[in-house]
């Protein structure tokens, strides 16, 4: 298995969302200088995940921003990413809403 397959979540049951969660949580273990992390996710992401990521970030003194887009609204998610970059977010964690981007 190569790193792309692992990053897409294929090593943990094929779930892209679970794979993204593993990557996001693994990032917490690494030293970072980010002060604002933005998460761009599909609308259906569980509230529990949102709350857990926000809680962990606050415990480390890191601000979070969340942006949601409906499935298939890739253009909307790209606009959200551009806005967050313009607002100087230090890091972006993106779960693509466009199914073509997941392949």
N, C-alpha and C positions, 0 to 999 in steps of 0.2 A: 504494500500500500504506500502510495506517495503522499506528500504533505497536502496536496490539493484535495485528494479524497478524504484525508483526515479532517481538513478544515471544513469541508462540506458536510461533515457529520456521518459519512458512510461507515466509519469504524464503530459508531455507536448506534447501530440500528437504522441508519439511513435518515435520521431526523436532522434536518438542517437547523431547526430551532434549538435542539439539544446540543448540536455541535457548536452553534454560536454561543450558547450559554457556557459551554466548557471553555471556549476561547476567552470569553469575557471574564470568567472567574479565574482562569489561569493568569490573565493580565494583572489581576489584583496581587498576585504573589510576586510580581516583578517590581523592582523599584521604578518609579516614574515621577516625572516632574509636572505632569498635567494637573491643571487646577480646575478645568472644566471638561467633562466627557459628555458627548452627545450620543444618544442611542436613537437610531432610526429603524423602526420596526413596523411590521404589518399591524393593522388595527386589532387583530385577534390575539395579540400577545397577552398572556395571562397577567392579571393585576399583581399576582403574587411575585412574579419575576420582576416586574417594575419596582415593587416595594422592596424586594431583597437587594436589587442592584443599588437603589437609592440609599438604603440603610447602610450598605457596605461602603459606598462612596463617602457618605457623611462621616462615618467612623474614621475615615482616613483624611478628612478635610478636603474632599474633592466635591465640587459642585456638579450636578447632573442636569441634563436637558433631555427631554424625551419628545420625539416627533413620530407621529403615526400616519400611515397612508393605507388606503384599502388595497387588497390584493389586485394586481394588474395595473396599478397607478404608478408606474415607473417614473413618468414625467413629474408627478407630484413629489415623489421621494427625492428625485434629483434636485428639484427646486428647494426642498427642505434642506438638503445637504449644502447647497450653495449658500442659503441664508445662514446656516450655522457656521459655515466657514467664514463668511463675511462678518459674523458676530464674534469671530476669533475663538471658537471652541478649540481646545488643545488637542482633542482626540475624537474620532468618530467610530462608532461601532454600528455596522449596518447589516441588517437582515433584509435582503432584497425582497421587494414585493412583486417584482416582475418575474414570472416563471422562467422566461428565457435567460435571465441573469443567473438563475440557480443551476444551470446545466454546465 
